[in-house]
């Protein structure tokens, strides 16, 4: 089976789109939580092909975007400490903190490496025994297990100069926070695919049960999203609210037990700061006591200084789903992918970047 | 021990002469070069095309080619994209001390082969050796000249509404083949760079129609960037169809893994042609008969409205903007 082209076939898409149009009677608002889904939706113009009854809003599911400025400032402050090497996934480089970005401090001489895997960060630690290597642990449940694995390996190999700045975030608690705020009324949720590959579909049950909102886990190809929307519409029209999976090739209801165990072993939940949303209880991960010597926050004296938010930037409102990039007066003018003001324009999974790059609904 | 390039190889002294005579002269043997004067002297008549380029690809060997083949093909293709018949090239080598001589000979050999195939002669050259760390193994700078036949007028500003957009084959092979060898990224793939000289393809296309409006090779920045350049230069819009653009499954898979869009991935043996509708099928047929463009396709057309824009019809029938590449997808791809 071809895992990409099979899920981009126009004749199958046509059938699904027609079915959604036939089925959808009730006006609804669906949120795609995940930034990866936002990108697919814009890249393939999915909003344009859905009936008028369906309104789509983008959620906070972009790890780079939801990282609070105070946490970015910590990473930048760490990079300025002598003999510290920062290792990070590439998306973080350009995100502006209060005063600078990793890309700028790198140009000024800070030692910042982009890596594609935590194991590469560990390798860098091995090659630089006289320096301290800090990995920026940014991401959801998807990346946390790989970072946990790197910590385990560091312990086994007695690597003494590897640290993690744990800024991980957990998805189900923040969805609860958004629903509890009552700011956005949702009738359906497109649940994240990669996160669910780790945690399974069970952790979303509370949304269907407590809030009566249909949930479907989706993959990242255009046909995945269409199928997911179709399943949400079917639940709505049948008066149901349950959790379903439209991404069986990636997600099992019970998730990836091995990865979950690994996470559990190394991390424990803690409160976390989300950009635009604020502190959400039990939505972050910190290193458990016995692994604390890998915790960069404890190992270094970090002085990030006062935090500032960029003036005029509405990334926070966009992440909560209450505003769209089109509502932002900076969008496309003062804030572009070349000169981003807010993180949603920087990250490849950010809503502003998707709006900007793919130009929603220009027709033609 | 393996013989390495030493600083003395670039000193102008005996070692330098030995390198030139044994390394380069023998391989690129031709009367213009063999004179060893300060410049190559030759007669040309007609309209000239003249181009220059530098090659800093990392790694210098990659599946389907190396920096030498790339330098010849890239320069030849720049000439061909002006509708010129490529004739003469110059090559300047900037070598980092310590480069194994064996690697250099391998590259020289592939330069020879590429030049043979492209039917061009290397008529001038230079060699410098720099300290370790001042270059990365090998950089090559080139220049090239060619002649443009009467009646041919090819330029990025010639696209006009109604023209068809032709693409010579699947996109993204070169970028992904190079990336697959990068340290920290390496993954296993059967994919090879599409690096190829396109002089003969262009000659055959021009034989089919002398009315070709634009030719361009979508190298760095990929197809998306090339189409944006053409749209802006010609003050037109270009509308393409996602499903008509050939991309290999391996390239799609690698792009998914790396977070790239194939539209932005570099090619080194592909071209985009913008051709008046009446000649489009003739040119397409000519392309499909050439070894390097068997999978050529018409992927879209030129329109008047919204000048400067490139718009793509997605596989769902919706439209989206295709912008230029922002930032660097991958440095040192060519």
Contacts between the chains, C-beta under 8 A, distances in Angstrom:
chain1	res1	chain2	res2	distance
A	2	B	249	6.0
A	3	B	253	7.5
A	4	B	249	6.8
A	4	B	252	4.6
A	4	B	253	6.2
A	4	B	256	6.3
A	5	B	249	6.4
A	5	B	252	6.9
A	8	B	315	5.0
A	9	B	315	7.2
A	10	B	243	6.0
A	10	B	315	4.6
A	10	B	316	6.9
A	10	B	317	7.0
A	13	B	315	6.3
A	13	B	316	4.9
A	13	B	317	7.7
A	14	B	317	7.4
A	17	B	316	7.0
A	17	B	317	7.9
A	42	B	320	6.9
A	43	B	261	8.0
A	43	B	314	7.3
A	43	B	320	6.4
A	44	B	314	4.5
A	44	B	315	6.7
A	44	B	316	5.1
A	44	B	318	6.4
A	44	B	320	7.5
A	45	B	314	5.0
A	45	B	316	6.0
A	45	B	317	7.9
A	45	B	318	2.3
A	45	B	319	5.9
A	45	B	320	5.2
A	46	B	316	6.6
A	46	B	318	7.0
A	47	B	318	8.0
A	48	B	316	8.0
A	48	B	318	4.0
A	48	B	319	7.1
A	49	B	316	5.2
A	49	B	317	6.3
A	49	B	318	5.3
A	94	B	327	7.7
A	115	B	184	6.7
A	116	B	184	6.3
A	116	B	185	6.0
A	120	B	184	5.4
A	222	B	314	7.5
A	222	B	315	6.6
A	222	B	316	5.7
A	226	B	316	7.7
A	337	B	326	4.3
A	337	B	327	7.1
A	338	B	326	5.9
A	338	B	327	7.4
A	348	B	259	6.1
A	356	B	323	7.9
A	357	B	321	7.1
A	357	B	323	5.6
A	357	B	326	7.7
A	358	B	320	4.3
A	358	B	321	5.9
A	359	B	320	6.1
A	359	B	321	3.5
A	362	B	311	6.9
A	362	B	319	5.9
A	362	B	320	7.5
A	362	B	321	6.3
A	363	B	319	6.0
A	364	B	239	6.8
A	364	B	306	7.7
A	364	B	311	5.1
A	364	B	319	4.7
